[in-house]
């Protein structure tokens, strides 16, 4: 207890040295916390963007559909989809389910039929789709689809190529389930921009009844898209959905990753690079803390020699210096955690607006904002590293100084 009292008094007495060490520790701790949260936020924002823009958390399809997906098969569908939806809706984690009908189509302006583009058509239920994806929030002209206003949504790029505006008529041509070409005129209700080429350059949205009419499918869709209330537990929730599909053995639920495997693999390949960067950053911070604390002890060699000269033994001396170092480390690490917490108010709460990237062709769907992802264990790990490093940086040079002959320690600064 006496050593603790003396150690705390020494920390308060050497204000300049204490402040410099606390600043070094606080900055190091804060950088460790923020850097990990920032990298994790990259993955979280990206994957959340994919889910909110395109895939939902999970989808129910015919079990053979994914193997034949390139040809957009209309013979491998979710039949009697409303009954399937009612069953899946009873799974506790499911918050919304929307039907989609995917089909290949050619679309052109009614005013210029020769100017046509081949795209992926996506028949949707507007009100239910809006509970899962955010396309309706990215309308730049016109309005979103609704039950009262059926028609087509085109991306701004496609609308520009076709030279059409909301209110214009477009012609959709598609091969129906029997292999015959069907043609239908529809109103361009709105124009959207997601900033995600995988949709902006390849797809259009159309009211589900019109899509069913074009494809000759009356009571079936190609998939049911599901929103869950527990994103991190998608795998277990998908298993629960599959268990609920017992009356439809031909159907199967898949988690969202299965529909964007190329993107997921590319992003996860970046994880190794980010890990190397984080490790190097942590090592630099650790070396900086060790150097700061070691130099602090080195500057006190005459003080250590004086304590030895008045009778303090080596072991109590080492403990005293360790108490001082631990006190500084705890103060600095706590200050760093507070600094990181304050920064999280902005980085995690507000984030950075990514709307300026819309239309730039960014191949990854980050969504509207990029935010850091702070976790409690980030604070605990960074604080522990800072405290342990500071204590090591204190005790090792203190041990060396305590072993010096008293005359050498007292003469440390004598020329």
Steps between C-alpha positions, in 0.01 A plus 500: 500500500789736580656429160167576334473832681855599408454385141182703450669803658793467259259485208341825616837660576654442156225677308682552170620141474161364603309715250726401209470130582123524546467673162709230330298224662165667431575556133636149458197343668253711304669422168495127574128510577399723210713317241341162576151653506569672169613181327207305642271780385627450145374142502182580693402793278573306184309188599210702640494691171470177301218380724310830492549570130461157348484166677318534831628275780381177338303367204279201431537342155436175322784268601628472140465868408851611592657231282300628202501868589687615189204412280248664739278190506127556523434131557680494837278726706351542845144382438210610716733761643242667721453176696878461526528858618235453768692200633841667498357813660434296815875450553574733796799680346324587171385862478405533133465284187466627145449304179715556192475371146825520301491473122701603197353783295561756231385851582464796267331836477156496341609807306811323367448121501823439310705624795473197730711365787509145635464502879402291799141570591404479867132479577438633852227568753568870571374536857665178618821561304540837672515322837805304384696709249559871455450553126192713570717735708726568201241630256645809328209574265140392501373278779532150638278213389180436694188290473318808377766586243637198322775525245877499467798646687821555302843604620613844390761345271248279321245781475766724348592238242135453405435877514190463713363689798236418764158495338632365169391161374751219460463166325608179673549183297560170677487127431223340702500165671396320181781655295292756310581869481265732685485877480350754735499878525541655845550842652841607624400596852838604639876517453744388771873510565658251740863554401532122473573387142381144567147644505527842334645359177324165476151508654164671512211467744145433389173441684459129570159458328644640176801269527271201558293596198809526279642166612172310510539413869191558712561357846876467522815708537869424469588591859380628835733757655514507879598766753610377843518680832833341590757562229802341673307176556396456137623140471292373793198698385528355149508153656174584678345613171608176330344303783173686442502402130430135574179500291696623197798264466601652166563840661805613689605814687848649452676776686587817310869413451409223256370758250807726498777245546746678270470827694519324837811306396667816371423693817607220731824473304566858610477389862858367497630831374306694761625261769862570403438875510338476844782281637765743371308794646469327837873415500590862427276618783646240738855602410407865550353433845800288600737773389307775678482312830859375477637849440293625792671248730843564348469871581451406867823303545642758742175492696520121508862523616399740778229263621751218502750718688254573782438129549217389273550144381481398136172306528298779669652747254386295203153472652486876558589577139254236379225662711579837342505350150175312559332816629608696193397208275154478652444874471626507141306193390182633661549834327553316171182300548309821571652663191402199287152507652460866408620431145251214474217751540592631157662202328231250605203731549535739207761342276592629158247580232564283194236659280779686320613163365168429329550481128876446526477130416626381836468120468419448869167602657591686820154647538436862591754541780825344611517454878756346732396193698610534864480200734554482878781248465691749282524730802597217734772360271652838415496612864661174614772527233576859598516425874712185463735668253543801727573277799756300301653823373531613862622191684774388260703825506422540871653158566811591303534833680448339842786259429747778427753586771372794700796716399433434129131584537573820691751603237271427206491863390846601606726586205 
